[in-house]
Amino acid sequence: MRVLFNLSFRYKIPLWGSLLIVGTAAIISGTMLLRSYDDLKRDVLRNAASQGRTLANTLSPAVLQDQVWRAYEILKSPLSANPPGTPGQPESLLVLNPEQQVYVSTLPRTLPMLADFRQLSPEFAEVAESVARPGSDTSVVEPRGSGYLFVATPIVQDDAQLGTLVQVYSKKVLLSRFIESAGRAALVTGLVLVVLLPISWYWGQRTAIPLVRLTEQMEQLGQRVPDNLSPGLYDYRDELGRLYQAYNRTLRQLREKALIEQEMIHSERLAAIGRLAAGIAHEINNPLLGMLTALNTLRRHGEANTRTLKTLTLLERGLTQIKETVAALLVEAKVKSRNLSPQDLDDVRTLIEPQARKRSVTIHWSNDVTAPLDLSSTSVRQLLLNLLLNAVQASDEGGEVGATIAMAGETLCIEIVNGGRALTEAQTTHIFEPFVTASEPGRGLGLWVCYQIARQLGGSIDVESAIRDGRGLTRFKVALPTGGSQ
């Protein structure tokens, strides 16, 4: 039994619904059949009582005058009026005298005259015992295990009981009528089941399948955030429909939470890397400046041969490169400088054009800034120049770069788009970290500088990369809040 309860709702709901329908139909049909049998039996007995009283009144003169043949004709008349087996018609009739002997019967060979009725069979003895009790009403005797019903009606004349009329009804007639009624009831019940069972199975499946899908999805919550459930799977507004909506809302909140957590982790990692890089850069910068000063002093005041001077030159170039790298790590966007003007932005375009021509890259420029902005011109120029240089280098020969600069309220929005190879998910995740680059020639500090400038100016920088129409497309978006236009 427990196995049945452990079944999936996909099978349990339709199965229980079907069992309930079948059980209900069986109980109702059985009750109606039993009632039908009782009604049929009651009708037969009612007709028997009426017929018995009529025959008893008719028989009383013949019995009183001892006219046996006349009594026999009276008994035969209701049997000859209808063919045998007619519903409500007795199988045989007989008259018993006060001594419980057969006075006359419609079956003289089986029930001969003056035969002791009690000695003919045990069921006749039970009937005779019931008839012997005093009374003037019609009585019904149904011996246990007998296939017959006996209806006894006293024959009375002037308050004197002359004998008893006994009508014998076969239960087979009632049973045939009952079977006929049962067949009709079974047909109706079958038709009802044919209609209701498919409906029950359909609605059971319609309710169970969404529950099964919901369970499968919820089992994945510990491992990942699953997909939303299709609204078309169950688009009603009942409790299950509201559960679907609550589940989809929960998934949306979990995705938003995961996205926020991912952004926070990414920001915290970049901030930690920035603090570490800045600390290391400060620690390197002091001895580095000392070494460069010492080399410069040695070059000016030392007496060195040609080989030594050549070695000093190599050392100076190397230390200078280290200085430049360290300087790139020490980004300070809040250095006091003049406000950003539209001309500063156009100057960046002028500076990048030669590099673009070398690679035959076309720059589509759109600058909608028409008034000075309360932003550090040096920092914004450096940020824009780094993004454009990266875009030109990442584009294929003869490619295109799009640069859009516009104001959205009090926010300066910069969007740089380039073709070429699309970035992988791992590259986009770590693209703003120092010494991480998507191209071989770069050092991986340009986008790091852009990220630091955007953060220190209170703004944001994002990247997205995908393949569209068979080509890679990378888009950088920068949002820098201003203090208002001047």
N, C-alpha and C positions, 0 to 999 in steps of 0.2 A: 504493500500500500504506500510505503514511503517513496518508492520509486516513482509512483504516479504523481506524488506531490513535488518531486524533484524535477519533473519535466519542465522544459522551457514554456514560457507563457505562449509562445507561438503555437504549441500543441495543447497546452493545458486549458486555455480559455475556450477554444472551439470545442475541445473534448468535453469539458464540464458543461458547456452550454448545450451540446448535443445530448448528453446523458440527462440533463434536466428536462429538456423537451420530450425525450422519449419516455422518461419516467412519469412526467406529468400526463402525457397522452395515454400511457398505459393505465394509470390510476383513474383518470376521468373515464376512459372507455370501459374499464372493468366495473366502475361504479354504475355507469349508465346501463351496462348489460345486466348487472344484478337487479337493478331497479326495473329494467324492462321485463326480466323474467318474473319478478314479483308481481308486477302489474298484470302480466299475461295470466299468471296463476290466479290472481284475485278476480279478473274478469271471468275466467272459466268457472270459478267457484260461485260467483255471483249469478251467472246464467244457470249454473246447475241448481242452485237453491231455488231460483224462480221456476225453472222447469220442474223441479221436484215437488214443489207445492202444488203446481197445476196438475201434475200426474197423480199426486196423492188424493186430491179432491175428486179426480175423475175415477180413481180406482176404488174409492171407499164403497160405492154401491155394489160393485161387482164382487168385492171381497166379502161384504156383508151378506150377499145372497149366494156366496160360494160359486160364482160363475168363473171358473178357472179359465176357460177358453176366452171369455170376454176380457178378463184381466190380461191374458197373454197378448191379445190384439191391441189393447191399450199400450202395453209396454213396447210392442214392435212398431207402433205408428211413428214415434220420433226417429227411430233408427232407419226406417225405410224412406223418410222424407229427404234425407241427405245421404250422399255416398259415404262409405267408411273413411275415417281419417279426417273428416271435416272438423276444423277447429271448433271447440265448444260442444262437440257431440260425444256422448258417452260411448264407451266400447261395448258395454252390456248393462242390462238392468235386471233387477230381481226384487221379489217381495218375500220378506220373512214373516212367518206367523209369530204370535207371542212366545212360542216355545223355541224360537230361533231355528225353525226348520224352513226349508225352501218351499214357499207356497207356489210360486211360478217364477220362471226366468226366461230370458231371451236366448239362453244357451242350455237347453234341457239336457243335452248329453253330458255337458261338463257339470252342470248344477241341476241334478234330477229333482223331481218333486219329492217333498217330505224327507229330503236328505238333511242330516244334522249339519247345519252350516259350520258349526264350530269344529267338526271333525274333518272337514275337507282340506284345510291347510292351516298352518300357524297364523298366517296373516288374516285369514277369515275368522279364526278364533279371536284375534285382537279386535276385529271389527264387531263381531257378535258381542263381545264383552262391553264395548262402548255403546252399542245399540241397546243393550239390556238395561242400561241406566235410565231411570225415569226422566222424562223431559218431553216438551212439545215442540222444541225448535230443531231446525235442521242442523246437523253436526257433520264435521269433516274429520275423517279418520285417515291418517297417513302412516301406515305401519313402517317401522324401521327396516330399511333395506328393501322395501317393496318397490316395484315399478308402477304401482297404481295408486290412485287417490279414490277414496270411497266417500260418497256424500249420502248420508242417511237422513230420510225425512219420514216422521211418524205418519201413519194413516189413521186418522181419528174420525169417529162418527159419534155424535152426541156425547162428547167428552170421554168416549171409550176408545182405547187404542186397539185397532183391529190388526195391525201389523206394522212393518217398516219397509219403506221403499229404499232400495240401495242402488245408487248410480255408480258405476265403475268407470273411471277415466284413466287412460293410459298416459303415463308421464312421457312416453315417446313423442306424443303429439306436441306436448309443451316443449320438449327438447328440440324437435325439428323447427318449431317456430323460433325458439331461442337461437339455434344455429343460424337460421336465416337472418335474424336481427344482428347477430354477432358478425356475420359476413358483411352486412351493410356498414356496421360500425367500424370494422377493420378497414374497409375500403376508404371510408371518410378519414379515418385516422392516418392511413397510408398517404392519402393525398395531402393532408395537413403536414405530415413529416417531410414529404417531398418538397413542399414549399418552405417550411421553416428551417430544416436542417441546413440547406445551402446558405440561407440568410444568416443563420447563427454562425456557420463556419466563416463566412465572409467578414462579418463584423468582429468575430473573434480574432481573425488574422489582422483586420484593419486596426484593432486596438493593440494586439500583441506585438506586431512587427515594429511599430515605433518604440515600444518599450525595450525590445531586444536591441534595436539600433542605439538607443540612448544608453543602455547598459554597456554595450561594446565600446562606445565612445568614452564613457566615464572610466572604464577600466584602463584607458590610456593616459588618464590625467596625471598619474604619478611619473610617467616616463616623458611625456611631451604634451603640448597643448594641441588637442586634435582639431580637425576641421569642424565648422558649424554644421548642424543638422539641416538638411534641406527643408525649407518651409512647405514644399509640396508633399512631404511624407505624411504630415498630419497638420492640416491647415484649419482646424476647428478651434473654438475659443473656450473649450471646457478645461477641466483641471489638467489633463494631459497636454493640451495645447499650451496652456500657461506654463507648464513645466518645461516644454520645449523652448519657449521664449526666455524663461529664467536661465536655462542652460546656455543658450546662445549669448545672453548678456554676460553670464559668468565667463564664458570663453573670451569675449571681447575685453572684459576687464583684466583677465589673466594675460592676454596678449599686450594690452597697454602697460600693465605692470612689468611684464618681462622686457618690453621695449625701454621703459624708463630705467629699469635696473641695468640693462645693457648699456644705455647711454651714460648712466652714472658711473658704472665700472670703467667704461672707456674714458670718460672725462677724468676720473680719479687716477687712472693709470697714466694718462698723458700729463696730468699735473704733477704726479710723482716723478715721472721721467724728466719733466721740465725742471723741477727742483733739484734733482740729482745732477742733470746736465749743467745747470747754472752753477751749482756748488763746485763741480769738478772744473768747470771753465774758470771760475774765480781762482781756484787753487793753482791751476796751470798758468794762468795769465801772469801772475807776479814773477815766478822764476823765468818765464819765457821772455818777459821784457828785460830782465836782468841779463839773460844770455845774449839777446840781440844788442843790448848796449855794450856788452863786453866785446862782441864781434866787431862792432862799429869802432870802438876804441882801438882794438888791436889792428884793424885795417888802417886807421889813420896814423897811429903812433908806433906801430911795431915795424921791425925790419924783417920782412918776410920775402922769401923768394917766390918765383912764379908759381910753383906747385902749391906752396902754402896759400897764396892768394886765391888760387883756383879752388882749393879746398874750402877756404873761408866763404867764397861765393856760393858754393853748393850748400854749406851749412846755413848761410843766411837765407837762401831761397826756401830751404826746408823749414826753418823756423818761422819764416814769414807765412808759409802756407798753414802751419799749425796755428799761428796767430789769427789768420783769417777764419779758420774753422772755429776756433774758440770764440771769436767775435760774433760769428753767426749764432752760436749757442746763447750768447748774452743779448737776448732781444729785449729792448726797452722801448715800448710803443708810446709811453706817456712822456717821452722827452718833449720839452717845450719847443714848439715850432709854430710857424704861422698856420692859419686855417687853410683848409683844402679849397682850391678854386677850380672852376671848370677847365682852366688852362692847364692845371697840373695833370688832369686826367688825359687831356689831349697830348700833353708832352710824353706820356707813357706810350701812347700810340706811335708817336714819332720815333721813340727809342726802339720800339720792337719791330718796326717795319723792315730795317736792314736784315735782321735775323730771319724774318719771315720770307723775304725775297730769296735768301740763300737756299731755302728749302722749297721755293715755289709754293708757299702756303698763302692762301688768300684770307685776309682778316676782315670779317664783317663787323663794323664798329657802329655802336649805337649809344650815344651819350646824351641823356636828357637833363643832366644837371646844368642849371643856368645861373646859379648864385653860389657864393661861398658857403661852406659848411663848417660847423664847429667840430672839425676833426683834424688830427695831426696830418698835415700834407705829406711829410716825409714818410710816415708809417703807411698811409694808404697807397702812396706811390710804390713803395717797396712791395707791399702785398700784391697790388695789381700787376706789377712788373714780373714778380715771381710766377704768378698764375699764368700769365701770357707766355712767358718763356717755356714753362713746362708744357703748355698746350701746343706750342709750335713744335717743340722737340718730340712730343708724343704723336703728332699728326704724321701721316704718310706724305711722301713727296707729292706735291700738287694738291694737297688736301685743303681743308677749310677750317677756320677757327672763328667762332662767334663770341663777341664781347658786348654785353648789354649792361648799361649803367643807368639806373633810374632811382627816383625817390618814391617810397611808399609811406606816406605820412611823414614822420620824422625819422625814418630809417633809410639809410643808403643801401641799395640792393645791387650787388654785382654778380653777374652770371657769366661764366666762361665755359664754352662748349667746344670740344674738339673731337675729331674722328680718330682713326687709328685702331690699335689693339684695345679691346675692352679689358678692364681690370677684373681680376678674380675677387671672390669674396674675401679671401685672406688679405689681399692687397688693400682693398677698401677699408678693412678693419684696422690695419696698422699704417695706413698711408700718411698720417700726420705725426708719426713717431720719428725721432731723429735717426739718420743713417738708414732709413728704409726708403727705397726708391723703386719705381717701376721701370726705370730705364738704366742701361748699363753706365753711360757716361756720368750720371749725376751722383752727388754725394748724399742725397737724401735729407738735405737741410732746408731746401727751398720751401716745401710745404710745411715743415716744422716751424719755420719762421712765420709763414702765413697764419698758421694756427695760433701761435703765441701772440701775434699782433691782434688778430681778431678777438682773442680772449681778453687781452689787456685793454682793448677799446670797448669792452662790454658787449661784444657781438658774438656771432657764431659763424662757422664755416662747415659745410656739408658737401659730400661727394656722392654721386650715384653713377653707376656704369652698367651698360647693358648692350646687347647686340640687337640692332634693329635693321630690318631689311638686309641682313647678311653683313652689316658693317658695325664695328664697335663705336660706341658713342659714350663719352665721359663728360659729366657736367659738374662743375663746382659752383656752389651758391654761397655768397657771403652776405650777411646782414649786419650793418654797423649802425647803432643808434646815434643820432646827432643831438646837439643841444638846441636845434632849431636853425633855420636859415637866417643868414645875416643880410 
